[in-house]
């Protein structure tokens, strides 16, 4: 928690450090009436605050603070639990933010959830995690229905079930997805593929939790949590008429975008380690030679986490012996056409330098900015532990402390931030 009586550059810098650039949750509590004028609250959020509370505007500030901190602690404990760590792997700031959203909506609400993201980002695993964390007593099964496999002529039976003799071939009564999911969770994968007519039919069942079997006039009740997933931009689809607006708002009580792997490159090697453990149960995963690590970190993954898993599986099957995985274990069709410079100076790095040059930055400015960004990223990754951060950066603890002290030695403005309380 950070107590402050004004919002100024020094306060924002202190917030960035306290939150490790957003990796740790910090509640910014403003103690003066005028401190939140204008865009101050948004600046605090951008600097790393998870929430902003005005002490003087609250009737019970202590209770509000305690409630927020208690909920955040519960979420962090769940994130560190084996149930979550064994399903959705990653420690990057981007991924941690996504996990917090998933865990909180799963464990503390009964909202329907819409999972958005490119193919292979882990939407089905996220759905299974939401179901596993659902706090309902006596929760039943997770029912998965891939909307791309639903045949239009049989869609009514797939979702609502049918009575015996309802149509040719209906030799026995059958339960549909809504009946099977009663008391549990219904996961509609690739919901963006549903035709408009079927969306209209599903709206009543989703909205009122009631349905009729094909060939029956009897209404049945069902209670389930709905999770949908799609790799389409449904907001755009709604605007162009390709997806019903009423159905969209019904399934998207809460939505979460799962980031592609290119937005969380720090998670590539932890994911590789996780997949190797799964592929070799009971064995210590083999280490990776430096060229292999460089290759894995610079390769493009159009299929995201699924793509990475398939690659690791192929590499693992080729690897023999007790030693580390080497470049010879990479399948021939996966070998890069050109040498990897130093394992990390890829196209994105070159583009960032080019943009800086176009904007007029000099060599010293570019070097200083790159150094500062690297330091902040590593300190955030290591949760503020300067010893581990220094080891990763290849400098001494003392050198890192001196660099931070020099940066913080500039004169402070008249309005100093209050001392942060943890």
C-alpha positions as CSV (number, residue, x, y, z in Angstrom):
1,X,0.0,0.0,0.0
2,X,1.2,3.5,-0.9
3,X,-0.1,6.5,1.1
4,X,0.3,9.8,-0.8
5,X,-0.9,13.4,-0.5
6,X,-0.1,14.5,-4.0
7,X,0.5,13.0,-7.5
8,X,3.8,14.1,-9.0
9,X,6.7,12.5,-11.0
10,X,8.5,11.3,-7.8
11,X,5.3,9.7,-6.5
12,X,4.8,7.9,-9.9
13,X,8.5,6.7,-9.8
14,X,8.1,5.4,-6.3
15,X,5.0,3.6,-7.4
16,X,6.8,2.0,-10.3
17,X,9.5,0.7,-8.0
18,X,7.1,-0.5,-5.3
19,X,5.0,-2.4,-7.8
20,X,8.0,-3.6,-9.8
21,X,6.5,-1.9,-12.8
22,X,3.1,-3.5,-12.3
23,X,4.2,-7.1,-11.3
24,X,3.2,-6.6,-7.6
25,X,-0.1,-5.3,-6.5
26,X,-0.1,-1.9,-4.9
27,X,-3.1,0.0,-3.5
28,X,-2.6,3.8,-3.9
29,X,-4.4,5.6,-1.0
30,X,-4.7,9.4,-1.5
31,X,-5.1,11.3,1.7
32,X,-5.9,14.8,0.4
33,X,-9.1,16.0,-1.3
34,X,-7.5,17.6,-4.3
35,X,-4.8,15.0,-5.2
36,X,-7.0,13.1,-7.6
37,X,-8.0,16.1,-9.7
38,X,-7.9,15.7,-13.5
39,X,-6.2,12.5,-14.7
40,X,-4.3,11.7,-11.5
41,X,-6.0,8.4,-10.9
42,X,-5.2,7.2,-14.4
43,X,-1.6,8.2,-14.1
44,X,-1.4,6.2,-10.9
45,X,-2.8,3.1,-12.6
46,X,-0.4,3.5,-15.5
47,X,2.5,3.7,-13.1
48,X,1.6,0.4,-11.5
49,X,-1.2,0.9,-9.0
50,X,-3.8,-1.9,-9.0
51,X,-6.4,0.4,-7.5
52,X,-6.7,4.0,-6.3
53,X,-8.7,4.9,-3.1
54,X,-9.5,8.4,-1.8
55,X,-9.4,8.3,2.0
56,X,-11.4,11.4,2.4
57,X,-14.2,10.2,0.0
58,X,-14.7,6.9,1.9
59,X,-17.1,6.4,4.9
60,X,-15.1,3.3,6.0
61,X,-11.6,3.6,4.5
62,X,-10.0,1.0,6.8
63,X,-12.6,-1.6,5.9
64,X,-12.3,-0.8,2.2
65,X,-8.5,-1.2,2.3
66,X,-8.7,-4.4,4.3
67,X,-11.2,-5.9,1.8
68,X,-9.1,-5.1,-1.2
69,X,-5.9,-6.4,0.3
70,X,-7.6,-9.5,1.6
71,X,-9.0,-10.3,-1.9
72,X,-5.6,-9.7,-3.5
73,X,-3.9,-12.0,-1.0
74,X,-6.4,-14.7,-1.7
75,X,-5.9,-14.4,-5.5
76,X,-2.1,-14.5,-5.1
77,X,-2.3,-17.6,-3.0
78,X,-4.4,-19.3,-5.6
79,X,-2.1,-18.3,-8.4
80,X,0.8,-20.0,-6.5
81,X,-1.2,-23.2,-5.9
82,X,-0.2,-26.3,-7.8
83,X,-3.7,-26.4,-9.4
84,X,-2.9,-23.2,-11.3
85,X,0.9,-23.6,-11.7
86,X,0.5,-27.0,-13.3
87,X,-2.0,-25.7,-15.9
88,X,-1.1,-22.2,-17.0
89,X,2.7,-21.7,-16.8
90,X,4.4,-18.3,-16.9
91,X,5.8,-15.5,-14.7
92,X,5.9,-12.5,-17.1
93,X,4.1,-9.4,-16.1
94,X,1.6,-9.7,-19.0
95,X,0.8,-13.3,-18.1
96,X,0.6,-12.6,-14.4
97,X,-2.0,-9.9,-15.1
98,X,-4.1,-12.4,-17.1
99,X,-3.8,-15.1,-14.5
100,X,-5.1,-12.7,-11.8
101,X,-8.1,-11.9,-13.9
102,X,-8.9,-15.6,-14.6
103,X,-8.4,-16.7,-11.0
104,X,-10.5,-13.9,-9.5
105,X,-13.5,-14.3,-11.8
106,X,-13.3,-18.1,-11.4
107,X,-13.1,-18.3,-7.7
108,X,-15.1,-15.3,-6.5
109,X,-17.9,-14.9,-9.1
110,X,-20.4,-17.0,-11.0
111,X,-20.2,-14.8,-14.2
112,X,-20.3,-16.2,-17.6
113,X,-16.8,-15.8,-19.2
114,X,-15.8,-15.0,-22.8
115,X,-12.2,-16.0,-23.5
116,X,-10.6,-14.2,-26.4
117,X,-7.3,-14.9,-28.1
118,X,-5.4,-16.3,-31.1
119,X,-5.4,-20.0,-31.8
120,X,-3.1,-21.8,-29.4
121,X,-3.0,-19.3,-26.6
122,X,-4.5,-21.7,-24.0
123,X,-8.2,-20.8,-24.0
124,X,-9.3,-24.4,-23.3
125,X,-6.8,-24.7,-20.5
126,X,-8.1,-21.4,-19.1
127,X,-11.7,-22.7,-19.3
128,X,-10.7,-25.9,-17.4
129,X,-9.0,-23.8,-14.8
130,X,-12.1,-21.6,-14.3
131,X,-14.2,-24.8,-13.9
132,X,-11.7,-26.3,-11.4
133,X,-11.7,-23.1,-9.3
134,X,-15.5,-22.7,-9.3
135,X,-16.6,-22.5,-5.6
136,X,-20.1,-24.0,-6.1
137,X,-20.8,-26.8,-3.7
138,X,-21.5,-30.1,-5.5
139,X,-20.2,-28.7,-8.8
140,X,-20.6,-31.3,-11.5
141,X,-18.8,-31.9,-14.8
142,X,-17.3,-29.7,-17.4
143,X,-19.0,-30.2,-20.8
144,X,-17.0,-29.2,-23.9
145,X,-18.7,-28.5,-27.2
146,X,-16.6,-27.5,-30.2
147,X,-18.9,-25.2,-32.2
148,X,-17.0,-25.9,-35.4
149,X,-18.1,-29.5,-35.4
150,X,-21.8,-28.8,-34.9
151,X,-23.8,-29.9,-38.0
152,X,-26.6,-27.3,-38.7
153,X,-29.2,-30.0,-39.3
154,X,-28.4,-31.7,-35.9
155,X,-27.6,-28.5,-33.9
156,X,-30.9,-28.6,-32.0
157,X,-30.1,-32.2,-30.8
158,X,-26.5,-31.2,-29.9
159,X,-27.6,-28.4,-27.7
160,X,-31.1,-29.3,-26.5
161,X,-31.3,-33.1,-26.9
162,X,-34.2,-34.9,-28.6
163,X,-37.0,-37.3,-27.9
164,X,-37.2,-40.8,-29.4
165,X,-38.7,-40.5,-32.9
166,X,-38.2,-36.8,-33.1
167,X,-36.6,-37.3,-36.5
168,X,-35.3,-40.0,-38.8
169,X,-32.6,-41.9,-36.9
170,X,-33.7,-40.8,-33.4
171,X,-34.1,-44.3,-32.2
172,X,-33.7,-43.3,-28.5
173,X,-34.0,-40.1,-26.4
174,X,-30.8,-38.2,-26.0
175,X,-29.6,-35.4,-23.6
176,X,-28.0,-32.3,-25.2
177,X,-25.2,-30.1,-24.0
178,X,-27.5,-28.0,-21.8
179,X,-28.8,-31.0,-19.9
180,X,-25.4,-32.6,-19.5
181,X,-24.0,-29.4,-18.1
182,X,-26.7,-29.0,-15.4
183,X,-24.9,-28.3,-12.1
184,X,-21.6,-27.9,-13.9
185,X,-19.9,-25.8,-16.6
186,X,-20.7,-25.6,-20.3
187,X,-17.7,-24.6,-22.5
188,X,-18.6,-23.5,-26.0
189,X,-15.3,-23.5,-27.9
190,X,-15.1,-21.3,-31.1
191,X,-18.4,-19.7,-30.3
192,X,-17.8,-17.2,-33.1
193,X,-18.5,-19.9,-35.6
194,X,-22.1,-20.3,-34.7
195,X,-24.6,-19.2,-37.4
196,X,-26.9,-16.3,-36.6
197,X,-30.0,-18.5,-36.6
198,X,-28.6,-20.9,-34.0
199,X,-27.4,-17.9,-31.8
200,X,-31.1,-16.8,-31.6
201,X,-32.1,-20.3,-30.5
202,X,-29.4,-20.5,-27.9
203,X,-30.2,-17.0,-26.4
204,X,-33.2,-18.2,-24.4
205,X,-31.4,-21.2,-23.0
206,X,-28.4,-19.1,-22.0
207,X,-30.5,-16.2,-20.7
208,X,-33.3,-18.1,-18.8
209,X,-31.6,-21.5,-18.3
210,X,-34.5,-23.3,-19.8
211,X,-34.9,-25.4,-23.0
212,X,-37.1,-27.9,-24.8
213,X,-35.8,-31.1,-26.4
214,X,-36.4,-31.5,-30.1
215,X,-39.8,-33.2,-30.5
216,X,-41.0,-32.2,-27.0
217,X,-43.2,-29.4,-25.7
218,X,-41.9,-29.8,-22.1
219,X,-39.6,-27.1,-20.7
220,X,-36.6,-28.2,-18.7
221,X,-34.5,-26.1,-16.3
222,X,-30.8,-26.3,-16.2
223,X,-28.2,-24.5,-14.1
224,X,-24.7,-24.2,-15.4
225,X,-21.8,-21.7,-15.7
226,X,-21.1,-20.7,-19.3
227,X,-17.7,-20.2,-20.7
228,X,-17.2,-19.4,-24.4
229,X,-14.0,-19.0,-26.4
230,X,-13.2,-17.6,-29.8
231,X,-10.2,-16.4,-31.9
232,X,-12.5,-13.9,-33.7
233,X,-13.0,-10.2,-32.8
234,X,-16.6,-10.5,-31.8
235,X,-17.0,-6.8,-31.3
236,X,-16.2,-6.2,-35.0
237,X,-18.5,-9.1,-35.9
238,X,-21.3,-7.5,-34.0
239,X,-20.8,-4.2,-35.7
240,X,-20.9,-5.8,-39.2
241,X,-23.8,-8.0,-38.4
242,X,-22.0,-11.3,-38.2
243,X,-22.8,-11.9,-34.6
244,X,-25.9,-11.1,-32.6
245,X,-25.5,-8.2,-30.2
246,X,-27.9,-9.6,-27.6
247,X,-26.2,-13.0,-27.6
248,X,-22.8,-11.3,-27.4
249,X,-23.7,-9.3,-24.3
250,X,-25.2,-12.4,-22.7
251,X,-22.1,-14.6,-23.1
252,X,-19.6,-11.8,-22.3
253,X,-20.6,-10.8,-18.7
254,X,-16.9,-10.9,-18.2
255,X,-14.2,-11.2,-20.9
256,X,-10.5,-11.9,-20.9
257,X,-8.0,-11.8,-23.7
258,X,-5.2,-14.4,-23.5
259,X,-2.0,-12.8,-24.9
260,X,-0.1,-14.4,-27.8
261,X,3.3,-15.9,-27.0
262,X,5.1,-13.0,-28.8
263,X,3.7,-10.6,-26.1
264,X,5.2,-12.8,-23.3
265,X,8.6,-13.9,-24.5
266,X,9.9,-14.2,-20.9
267,X,7.6,-17.3,-20.6
268,X,9.1,-19.2,-23.5
269,X,11.9,-21.0,-21.5
270,X,9.7,-21.7,-18.5
271,X,7.1,-23.3,-20.8
272,X,9.8,-25.4,-22.5
273,X,10.9,-26.6,-19.1
274,X,7.3,-27.4,-18.2
275,X,6.7,-29.4,-21.4
276,X,9.9,-31.3,-21.0
277,X,8.8,-32.4,-17.5
278,X,5.5,-33.5,-18.8
279,X,7.1,-35.4,-21.7
280,X,9.6,-37.2,-19.3
281,X,7.7,-37.9,-16.1
282,X,9.8,-39.0,-13.2
283,X,13.0,-37.6,-14.9
284,X,14.9,-34.3,-14.5
285,X,14.3,-32.3,-17.7
286,X,17.5,-32.0,-19.8
287,X,19.2,-28.6,-19.9
288,X,19.4,-26.6,-23.1
289,X,22.6,-25.5,-24.7
290,X,23.0,-21.8,-25.2
291,X,22.4,-21.9,-29.0
292,X,19.2,-23.9,-28.4
293,X,18.0,-21.3,-25.9
294,X,18.7,-18.6,-28.4
295,X,16.9,-20.4,-31.1
296,X,13.8,-21.0,-29.0
297,X,13.7,-17.4,-27.9
298,X,14.0,-15.9,-31.4
299,X,11.8,-18.3,-33.3
300,X,8.4,-17.1,-34.3
301,X,5.4,-19.1,-32.9
302,X,2.4,-18.4,-35.2
303,X,0.5,-21.2,-33.3
304,X,1.5,-19.7,-29.9
305,X,1.8,-22.1,-26.9
306,X,0.5,-25.0,-28.9
307,X,3.1,-24.4,-31.5
308,X,5.9,-24.3,-28.9
309,X,4.6,-27.5,-27.3
310,X,4.7,-29.3,-30.6
311,X,8.2,-28.1,-31.3
312,X,9.4,-29.2,-27.8
313,X,7.8,-32.6,-28.3
314,X,9.7,-33.1,-31.6
315,X,13.0,-32.0,-30.0
316,X,12.5,-34.2,-27.0
317,X,11.8,-37.3,-29.1
318,X,15.1,-36.7,-31.0
319,X,17.2,-36.2,-27.9
320,X,19.1,-39.1,-26.5
321,X,21.6,-39.5,-23.6
322,X,21.9,-37.8,-20.3
323,X,23.5,-34.5,-21.6
324,X,21.8,-31.2,-22.6
325,X,19.7,-30.7,-25.6
326,X,21.9,-29.5,-28.5
327,X,21.3,-28.0,-31.9
328,X,21.4,-31.4,-33.5
329,X,18.2,-32.3,-31.6
330,X,16.3,-29.6,-33.6
331,X,14.4,-31.2,-36.5
332,X,16.0,-30.4,-39.9
333,X,12.9,-28.6,-41.2
334,X,13.0,-26.3,-38.1
335,X,16.6,-25.2,-38.4
336,X,16.9,-21.4,-39.0
337,X,18.1,-20.4,-42.5
338,X,20.4,-17.8,-41.1
339,X,22.7,-17.8,-38.0
340,X,21.1,-16.2,-34.9
341,X,23.4,-13.1,-34.2
342,X,23.7,-13.3,-30.4
343,X,20.6,-15.2,-29.6
344,X,18.5,-12.1,-28.9
345,X,19.1,-9.2,-31.4
346,X,16.1,-10.0,-33.6
347,X,13.9,-7.9,-35.9
348,X,12.0,-6.3,-33.0
349,X,15.3,-5.1,-31.4
350,X,16.4,-3.6,-34.7
351,X,13.0,-1.9,-35.2
352,X,13.2,-0.3,-31.7
353,X,16.7,1.1,-32.5
354,X,15.5,2.4,-35.8
355,X,12.5,4.1,-34.3
356,X,14.8,5.8,-31.7
357,X,17.1,7.1,-34.4
358,X,14.2,8.5,-36.4
359,X,13.0,10.3,-33.3
360,X,16.4,11.9,-32.9
361,X,17.9,9.9,-30.1
362,X,21.7,9.8,-29.9
363,X,23.9,6.8,-29.1
364,X,24.2,7.8,-25.4
365,X,20.4,8.2,-25.1
366,X,19.7,4.8,-26.7
367,X,22.3,3.0,-24.5
368,X,21.0,4.7,-21.3
369,X,17.4,3.9,-22.1
370,X,18.2,0.3,-23.0
371,X,20.2,-0.1,-19.7
372,X,17.4,1.4,-17.6
373,X,14.7,-0.8,-19.2
374,X,16.8,-3.9,-18.7
375,X,17.4,-3.1,-15.1
376,X,13.7,-2.4,-14.4
377,X,12.6,-5.5,-16.2
378,X,15.0,-7.8,-14.3
379,X,14.2,-6.2,-10.9
380,X,10.5,-6.7,-11.6
381,X,11.1,-10.3,-12.7
382,X,13.0,-11.0,-9.5
383,X,10.4,-9.3,-7.3
384,X,12.8,-6.6,-6.2
385,X,15.6,-8.9,-5.1
386,X,18.7,-6.9,-6.1
387,X,21.1,-9.8,-5.6
388,X,19.3,-12.1,-8.1
389,X,18.8,-9.1,-10.4
390,X,22.5,-8.2,-10.4
391,X,23.4,-11.9,-11.1
392,X,21.2,-12.0,-14.1
393,X,22.5,-8.6,-15.4
394,X,26.1,-9.7,-15.0
395,X,27.0,-6.9,-12.5
396,X,27.8,-6.8,-8.8
397,X,25.1,-6.0,-6.2
398,X,27.1,-2.9,-5.3
399,X,27.1,-1.6,-8.9
400,X,23.4,-2.1,-9.2
401,X,22.8,-0.3,-5.9
402,X,25.0,2.6,-6.9
403,X,23.2,3.0,-10.3
404,X,19.9,3.2,-8.5
405,X,21.2,5.6,-5.9
406,X,22.6,7.9,-8.7
407,X,19.2,7.9,-10.4
408,X,17.4,8.7,-7.2
409,X,19.8,11.4,-6.1
410,X,18.1,14.2,-8.1
411,X,16.5,16.9,-5.9
412,X,13.1,16.1,-4.7
413,X,10.2,18.5,-5.2
414,X,8.6,20.3,-2.3
415,X,5.7,17.9,-2.1
416,X,7.3,14.6,-1.2
417,X,5.3,11.3,-1.2
418,X,4.3,9.8,2.0
419,X,6.4,6.8,3.2
420,X,5.0,3.7,1.5
421,X,3.5,1.1,3.9
422,X,3.6,-2.5,2.9
